[in-house]
Amino acid sequence: NAGVTQTPKFQVLKTGQSMTLQCAQDMNHNSMYWYRQDPGMGLRLIYYSASEGTTDKGEVPNGYNVSRLNKREFSLRLESAAPSQTSVYFCASSSWGGAGGYTFGSGTRLTVV
Amino acid sequence: RKEVEQDPGPFNVPEGATVAFNCTYSNSASQSFFWYRQDCRKEPKLLMSVYSSGNEDGRFTAQLNRASQYISLLIRDSKLSDSATYLCVRSYSGAGSYQLTFGKGTKLSVIP
C-alpha cells in the first residue's frame, strides 16, 4: 500500500541508549518531517527536510539528529535517550506546496526508562 | 501565545446532533488551513482543507474567516464513527519548506 512506513512501531530504551527511527515514503514526495506527540502538548515538529539533501531544525530539535538518506527515506536518531524523550513519534511527507496536506506514518511509541 | 488554539473539549453529543468546533490562529501570514482527524492511538489523517469561500464534504462544512482569524468545522447528523480528536492546522511556506502547525485538538465523543 502506498504511504508512509515507520519502523519500529514500539520500542523501550534504557536511559543513555541510542536508536534510529526509520521512515520511508513511496509517494514521490519532496518533503519529509518528524513530529513528536505528547499528552496535552499536541504535535511538535522536531526536524524536517524540504527536499533531498537538506534538513532543518523544527520546534524541538535538541537531543535528536536526522538523515535524509534519499528521496524516500528520512531517519531520526536519538544518540543518548532520556526519559523526556518518551513520546509517540510520527513521520510525515508532503509534496512541495503541500496542497494535499501531510501523509503520516502510523507512529512509533517510544518509552525511555 | 500558541499559534493555533482550540477548545480541547471533550464535546459529548448524541447521535444525530450537529456540533461545531472553532479554532483561532495568531499568525496572519498563514497561507492555508486544514482539519485533521486523529483516532485514539492512530496517526492524524487529513479530513478536509479550509477555504475562505467555505467548503463542504458530505456532513462536514469548513469555514475560514481571515478578518477574525478563525476557522470552523461543522459536523451535521453526528455518527458514532465521528468520535475522534479533530486537529486544526495552519500552513505556511518559508525557508524553502512548507510547514504545518497543529492545534492540540478538540475531542469529540458521539454517544448512542
Interface residues (C-beta under 8 A of the other chain):
Chain A: S31 Y33 G40 M41 G42 L43 L45 Y48 A50 S51 T54 D56 G58 F90 S94 W96 G97 G98 A99 G100 G101 Y102 T103 F104 G105 S106 G107
Chain B: S32 F34 Y36 K42 E43 P44 K45 L46 S49 L87 V89 S91 S93 A95 G96 S97 Y98 Q99 L100 F102 G103 K104 G105
